[in-house]
Amino acid sequence: MKEIFYELIKEASNGKVIIDKEEWPIAFNTIVNDGDKEIRFVGNKDFDTLMINNYDEFLLILTKYLELEMKNKRKMPKFYYEEQKNQLKWLMSYIFVNATTEDFLNPILYIQRIINFLQDNTFEAFNDLIEIPLNKTFYNGKLQIKNNISPVAMETPFNISFNLIKLDCIHNFPTIYYGINEENNEKVCYIYSIIQKKKEDNKSEEFSKKINRLLYKVNKNIRESESQDYLDYINKKSTYYPEENISDISPSFIFSLNIFLSLLQNKNIQKIKVVTYLPLRYNSRFISANQFSLRKKELLNRNDIIQSNATNKLIRTFRRMIYHNKALDIVSFPYEIDEYLHLNLSDKKAELNNMLLEEMNILIEKESNHAKK
C-alpha cells in the first residue's frame, strides 16, 4: 500500500497519474515529513500541496479508509490490469480529487471525516425507497425519497434523491450529495453539490411539463425582492451581472433543497457546511482542455462555467432558500472564516413564504409524524 501511494504522489506531481495503463489528469504536489527525512514531490508551484507531518499516522488512517471502501464495494471502473492495485490507486486518487484546499493541509483529519461520512447512518431509513402520498396540488402523485450510495468518483459517499411519480410517469428533482460528520458532539451536514438527473423518458415528458409549470409558483414575488442592479441587467439596461441575485435559480433546485432541509430539521441537524471549490477537479479539467488545441478555448470556457455553477450558483441557491425559510441563516461566506459557506438551521421550523414549498413541508411533516406512531 505504501508503495502504491508513493507511486501516486510521484506521478501526481507531474499531473499524470497512471491507472490501468491510462493517464488521468490528477495533479498535486506532496511534502512528507517522515522523522528526520523529508520526501518532496513538487512539480508545478501552482498545484495544491499535500502536507503530511506524521507519515505513520497518515498511512494508518489511509489504510483504514481503503479497507472500509474495499469492504463497501462502491462503484468504480472495471480494471483490466493488476486489478487490486489499480482499485487501491483509484481510491487513493479520488480521495484527493474530492479534497478542498484546507484538506490538503490537514489530510489526517480529512480522511477521518470521509470515514465518518461512510459510516454515518442518519438517513438509513431512506435506504429503502419510501413514498409519501401527495394531494391534488401535486396531481395526487407520490414523493419518492431514496438515500443512495454514490460511486467513488463522486464527491460524497451518499446522495439523496427525490422523485415525483404518478402511475408509470416520473419527474426527477435534483439530487443532493452530502456527508454527515460529528463535530464537537453534534452532527454537521456537508453539502457538496446539487445535481439535476438526466431527463425522464418520453412517456413521462407530458407529466414533467405539468410539474415544471407547477414549479413556476416557487418564483412568485421573487422579482419584487431583487436589487435595482439585477433588474437593470435583465431589462438589458446594464451588462453588470450581480451575483447576489436570488432569481437566477431553477425552482427545482429550491424544491429539492427545501425537502432536504426539512429532513435535516427532523434529525435536529443545525450546522451546515457547503463545499464550493475542489481544486483538483478544476485543475483536471484545465489540464485536459490544454491537450486539445482546436477545442482549447471552448473547453476552458466550459471549465469556468462548471466552476461557476459549483461556486456562485450553489451560494445563490442557499441565499434564495434563506429568502423563503427564516429558519435558515448564513453564518459566514467562503473565505471569511474558512473555505466553507457556513449556515445555521434552527431546530424550530418556520413557515415558508411560498405556498408550494410550505405545502410540501406540511405533507412531509404529516407523514413523519404518522411514521413515529
C-alpha positions as CSV (number, residue, x, y, z in Angstrom):
1,M,0.0,0.0,0.0
2,K,2.8,2.4,0.9
3,E,4.5,1.7,-2.5
4,I,1.2,2.4,-4.3
5,F,0.9,5.7,-2.5
6,Y,4.5,6.6,-3.3
7,E,3.9,5.9,-6.9
8,L,0.7,8.0,-6.9
9,I,2.3,11.2,-5.4
10,K,5.3,10.9,-7.7
11,E,3.0,10.8,-10.8
12,A,0.6,13.5,-9.4
13,S,3.5,16.0,-9.1
14,N,3.7,15.7,-12.9
15,G,0.0,15.9,-13.5
16,K,-0.2,12.5,-15.0
17,V,-1.4,9.6,-12.8
18,I,-1.3,6.2,-14.5
19,I,-4.2,3.8,-13.6
20,D,-4.8,0.7,-15.5
21,K,-2.2,1.9,-18.1
22,E,-4.2,5.1,-18.8
23,E,-3.3,8.6,-17.9
24,W,-5.5,10.6,-15.6
25,P,-5.0,14.4,-15.3
26,I,-4.7,14.4,-11.5
27,A,-2.2,17.0,-10.3
28,F,-0.9,17.8,-6.8
29,N,2.4,18.2,-5.0
30,T,3.3,16.3,-1.9
31,I,5.7,17.1,1.0
32,V,6.1,14.4,3.6
33,N,7.9,15.0,6.9
34,D,9.0,11.5,7.9
35,G,11.0,11.9,11.1
36,D,14.4,13.4,10.1
37,K,13.7,12.6,6.5
38,E,11.7,14.9,4.1
39,I,10.1,13.5,0.9
40,R,9.3,16.1,-1.7
41,F,7.4,15.6,-5.0
42,V,6.9,19.2,-6.2
43,G,6.3,19.6,-9.9
44,N,4.3,22.8,-10.6
45,K,4.2,25.5,-8.0
46,D,0.5,26.2,-8.9
47,F,-0.6,22.7,-7.9
48,D,-2.0,22.3,-4.4
49,T,0.4,20.7,-2.0
50,L,-0.5,17.7,0.2
51,M,1.3,18.3,3.6
52,I,1.9,15.2,5.7
53,N,3.5,15.9,9.0
54,N,3.1,12.5,10.6
55,Y,3.6,9.8,7.9
56,D,2.9,6.8,10.1
57,E,-0.4,8.2,11.4
58,F,-1.3,9.2,7.9
59,L,-0.7,5.7,6.5
60,L,-2.7,4.2,9.3
61,I,-5.7,6.3,8.6
62,L,-5.3,5.9,4.8
63,T,-5.2,2.1,5.3
64,K,-8.3,2.2,7.5
65,Y,-10.1,4.2,4.7
66,L,-9.1,1.8,2.0
67,E,-10.1,-1.3,3.9
68,L,-13.6,0.3,4.5
69,E,-14.0,1.2,0.9
70,M,-13.0,-2.2,-0.4
71,K,-15.5,-3.8,2.1
72,N,-18.3,-1.4,0.9
73,K,-17.6,-2.1,-2.7
74,R,-18.7,1.3,-4.0
75,K,-18.9,1.6,-7.8
76,M,-15.7,2.2,-9.6
77,P,-14.3,1.5,-13.1
78,K,-13.5,-2.1,-14.2
79,F,-9.7,-2.5,-14.3
80,Y,-8.1,-5.0,-16.6
81,Y,-4.5,-5.0,-15.3
82,E,-3.4,-5.6,-11.7
83,E,-7.0,-5.2,-10.5
84,Q,-6.4,-4.8,-6.8
85,K,-3.5,-2.4,-7.2
86,N,-5.5,-0.2,-9.5
87,Q,-8.5,-0.3,-7.3
88,L,-6.4,0.9,-4.4
89,K,-4.7,3.6,-6.5
90,W,-8.1,4.8,-7.8
91,L,-9.4,5.1,-4.3
92,M,-6.3,7.0,-3.2
93,S,-6.5,9.3,-6.2
94,Y,-10.2,10.2,-5.7
95,I,-10.0,10.9,-2.0
96,F,-7.7,13.8,-3.1
97,V,-9.7,14.7,-6.2
98,N,-12.6,15.4,-3.7
99,A,-10.5,17.3,-1.2
100,T,-10.6,21.0,-0.5
101,T,-7.6,23.3,-0.3
102,E,-7.6,23.1,3.5
103,D,-8.0,19.3,3.4
104,F,-4.6,19.2,1.7
105,L,-3.1,20.9,4.7
106,N,-4.9,18.5,7.2
107,P,-5.1,15.2,5.4
108,I,-5.4,13.0,8.5
109,L,-8.5,15.0,9.7
110,Y,-9.9,15.0,6.2
111,I,-9.6,11.2,5.7
112,Q,-11.1,10.6,9.1
113,R,-14.0,12.8,8.1
114,I,-14.6,10.8,4.9
115,I,-14.5,7.6,7.0
116,N,-17.2,9.2,9.3
117,F,-19.2,10.0,6.2
118,L,-19.1,6.4,5.1
119,Q,-20.1,5.1,8.5
120,D,-22.9,7.6,9.0
121,N,-26.5,6.2,9.3
122,T,-28.5,9.4,9.7
123,F,-30.7,8.7,6.8
124,E,-30.6,4.9,6.7
125,A,-34.4,4.9,7.0
126,F,-34.4,6.1,3.3
127,N,-32.0,3.3,2.2
128,D,-35.2,1.5,1.1
129,L,-37.2,3.9,-1.1
130,I,-40.1,5.5,0.7
131,E,-43.2,7.1,-0.9
132,I,-45.2,10.0,0.6
133,P,-48.7,10.4,-0.8
134,L,-49.4,13.9,-2.0
135,N,-52.5,16.0,-2.5
136,K,-54.2,17.4,-5.6
137,T,-51.8,20.3,-5.7
138,F,-49.2,17.7,-6.8
139,Y,-51.6,15.8,-9.0
140,N,-52.3,13.3,-6.3
141,G,-48.9,11.7,-7.0
142,K,-46.3,10.4,-4.6
143,L,-43.0,11.8,-3.5
144,Q,-40.2,9.2,-3.5
145,I,-37.2,9.8,-1.3
146,K,-34.2,7.5,-1.5
147,N,-30.8,7.5,0.2
148,N,-28.3,6.2,-2.4
149,I,-24.6,5.1,-2.3
150,S,-22.6,7.2,-4.7
151,P,-19.8,5.9,-7.0
152,V,-16.3,6.5,-5.7
153,A,-15.7,9.3,-8.3
154,M,-18.5,11.5,-6.8
155,E,-17.8,13.9,-4.1
156,T,-19.6,12.1,-1.3
157,P,-20.3,8.5,-0.3
158,F,-24.1,9.2,-0.2
159,N,-26.6,11.2,-2.1
160,I,-30.3,11.6,-1.5
161,S,-32.8,11.8,-4.5
162,F,-36.3,13.0,-4.8
163,N,-38.8,12.0,-7.5
164,L,-42.5,12.7,-8.0
165,I,-44.4,9.8,-9.5
166,K,-48.0,9.2,-10.7
167,L,-48.8,5.8,-12.2
168,D,-45.9,5.0,-14.5
169,C,-44.8,8.6,-15.0
170,I,-41.9,10.0,-13.1
171,H,-40.4,13.5,-12.6
172,N,-36.9,13.7,-11.3
173,F,-35.8,16.5,-9.0
174,P,-32.1,17.4,-8.4
175,T,-30.1,15.1,-6.2
176,I,-28.2,16.3,-3.2
177,Y,-24.7,15.0,-2.5
178,Y,-24.0,15.2,1.2
179,G,-21.9,13.8,4.1
180,I,-22.6,14.0,7.8
181,N,-19.8,14.2,10.4
182,E,-20.0,14.6,14.2
183,E,-18.0,17.6,15.4
184,N,-18.0,18.9,19.0
185,N,-20.7,16.4,19.9
186,E,-23.1,17.5,17.2
187,K,-23.8,16.4,13.7
188,V,-22.7,18.7,10.9
189,C,-24.0,18.3,7.4
190,Y,-21.6,18.9,4.5
191,I,-23.3,19.6,1.2
192,Y,-21.0,19.3,-1.9
193,S,-23.4,19.6,-4.8
194,I,-26.9,19.6,-6.1
195,I,-27.2,17.9,-9.4
196,Q,-30.1,17.5,-11.9
197,K,-30.5,14.0,-13.2
198,K,-30.9,13.1,-16.8
199,K,-34.3,13.9,-18.4
200,E,-37.1,11.4,-17.9
201,D,-38.2,9.0,-20.7
202,N,-40.7,10.1,-23.4
203,K,-43.7,8.6,-21.6
204,S,-43.0,11.0,-18.6
205,E,-42.5,14.1,-20.8
206,E,-46.0,15.5,-20.5
207,F,-46.1,14.8,-16.8
208,S,-42.8,16.6,-16.3
209,K,-44.1,19.6,-18.2
210,K,-47.0,19.8,-15.8
211,I,-44.7,19.6,-12.8
212,N,-42.4,22.3,-14.3
213,R,-45.4,24.6,-14.8
214,L,-46.4,23.9,-11.2
215,L,-42.9,24.8,-10.0
216,Y,-43.1,28.3,-11.6
217,K,-45.1,29.1,-8.4
218,V,-41.8,28.9,-6.5
219,N,-40.8,32.1,-8.2
220,K,-43.9,34.1,-7.0
221,N,-42.9,37.6,-5.8
222,I,-39.2,36.9,-6.3
223,R,-38.7,39.7,-8.8
224,E,-40.0,42.3,-6.4
225,S,-37.3,41.4,-3.9
226,E,-34.4,41.9,-6.4
227,S,-31.9,44.8,-6.4
228,Q,-32.1,47.5,-9.0
229,D,-28.8,46.3,-10.4
230,Y,-30.3,42.9,-11.3
231,L,-33.5,44.5,-12.7
232,D,-31.3,46.7,-14.9
233,Y,-29.4,43.6,-16.0
234,I,-32.4,41.5,-17.0
235,N,-34.0,44.6,-18.7
236,K,-30.8,45.0,-20.7
237,K,-30.1,48.4,-19.3
238,S,-26.8,47.2,-17.9
239,T,-24.2,44.5,-18.6
240,Y,-23.3,44.1,-14.9
241,Y,-24.5,40.8,-13.5
242,P,-24.9,40.9,-9.7
243,E,-24.0,37.5,-8.3
244,E,-26.1,38.2,-5.1
245,N,-29.4,37.9,-7.0
246,I,-31.8,35.2,-6.0
247,S,-33.8,34.9,-9.2
248,D,-31.4,33.1,-11.4
249,I,-32.0,29.7,-9.8
250,S,-34.0,26.8,-11.1
251,P,-37.2,26.3,-9.0
252,S,-36.5,22.5,-9.0
253,F,-33.2,23.1,-7.1
254,I,-35.0,25.1,-4.5
255,F,-37.7,22.4,-4.3
256,S,-35.1,19.6,-3.6
257,L,-33.1,21.7,-1.1
258,N,-36.3,22.6,0.7
259,I,-37.2,18.9,1.2
260,F,-33.6,18.1,2.3
261,L,-33.6,20.9,4.9
262,S,-36.9,19.6,6.3
263,L,-35.3,16.2,6.7
264,L,-32.3,17.7,8.4
265,Q,-34.5,19.6,10.8
266,N,-36.4,16.3,11.6
267,K,-32.9,14.9,12.6
268,N,-32.1,18.1,14.6
269,I,-29.1,18.8,12.5
270,Q,-28.5,22.6,12.7
271,K,-25.0,23.1,11.3
272,I,-24.4,23.0,7.5
273,K,-21.1,23.5,5.7
274,V,-21.3,23.9,1.9
275,V,-18.3,23.0,-0.2
276,T,-17.9,25.4,-3.1
277,Y,-14.4,24.6,-4.5
278,L,-12.5,21.4,-5.1
279,P,-9.1,22.4,-6.7
280,L,-8.1,19.1,-8.3
281,R,-11.4,18.9,-10.2
282,Y,-10.9,22.3,-11.6
283,N,-7.3,21.7,-12.4
284,S,-8.0,18.3,-14.0
285,R,-10.4,19.9,-16.5
286,F,-7.9,22.7,-17.1
287,I,-5.1,20.2,-17.9
288,S,-7.4,18.2,-20.2
289,A,-8.5,21.4,-22.0
290,N,-4.9,22.3,-22.8
291,Q,-4.4,19.0,-24.5
292,F,-6.9,19.8,-27.3
293,S,-5.6,22.7,-29.3
294,L,-8.6,23.0,-31.6
295,R,-11.1,23.0,-28.7
296,K,-9.0,24.6,-26.0
297,K,-10.9,27.8,-25.8
298,E,-14.2,26.1,-25.7
299,L,-13.1,23.6,-23.1
300,L,-11.5,26.3,-20.9
301,N,-14.8,28.3,-21.0
302,R,-16.7,25.1,-20.1
303,N,-14.5,24.6,-17.1
304,D,-15.2,28.1,-15.9
305,I,-18.9,27.6,-16.3
306,I,-18.8,24.3,-14.4
307,Q,-16.9,26.0,-11.6
308,S,-19.2,29.0,-11.6
309,N,-22.2,26.6,-11.1
310,A,-20.2,24.8,-8.3
311,T,-19.4,28.0,-6.5
312,N,-21.5,31.0,-7.4
313,K,-24.8,29.3,-8.3
314,L,-24.6,27.0,-5.3
315,I,-24.2,30.0,-3.0
316,R,-27.1,31.8,-4.7
317,T,-29.2,28.7,-4.2
318,F,-28.7,28.9,-0.4
319,R,-29.3,32.7,-0.5
320,R,-32.6,32.1,-2.2
321,M,-33.5,29.4,0.3
322,I,-32.9,31.8,3.1
323,Y,-35.4,34.2,1.4
324,H,-38.1,31.5,1.7
325,N,-37.1,30.0,5.0
326,K,-36.4,32.2,8.0
327,A,-35.2,29.1,10.0
328,L,-32.0,29.1,7.8
329,D,-29.3,31.7,8.2
330,I,-25.8,32.3,6.8
331,V,-23.1,32.4,9.4
332,S,-20.2,33.1,7.1
333,F,-19.3,33.1,3.4
334,P,-16.4,31.1,1.9
335,Y,-13.0,32.5,3.0
336,E,-14.4,34.8,5.7
337,I,-13.6,32.2,8.4
338,D,-12.5,29.2,6.3
339,E,-13.4,27.9,2.8
340,Y,-16.9,26.8,3.6
341,L,-20.3,28.5,3.3
342,H,-21.5,28.1,6.9
343,L,-25.2,28.1,7.6
344,N,-27.3,27.5,10.7
345,L,-30.6,25.8,10.6
346,S,-32.9,26.4,13.5
347,D,-34.4,23.4,15.3
348,K,-37.7,25.3,15.2
349,K,-39.4,25.2,11.8
350,A,-40.6,28.5,10.3
351,E,-43.5,28.9,8.0
352,L,-42.1,29.4,4.4
353,N,-43.2,32.5,2.4
354,N,-44.0,30.3,-0.6
355,M,-47.2,28.3,-0.6
356,L,-45.9,25.5,-2.7
357,L,-42.8,24.9,-0.6
358,E,-44.8,25.2,2.6
359,E,-47.4,22.7,1.4
360,M,-44.7,20.1,0.6
361,N,-43.2,20.6,4.0
362,I,-46.6,20.1,5.7
363,L,-47.1,16.8,3.8
364,I,-43.6,15.6,4.7
365,E,-44.1,16.5,8.4
366,K,-47.5,14.8,8.4
367,E,-46.0,11.6,7.1
368,S,-43.1,11.8,9.5
369,N,-45.4,12.1,12.5
370,H,-47.5,9.3,11.2
371,A,-44.4,7.1,10.9
372,K,-43.4,7.8,14.5
373,K,-46.8,6.5,15.9
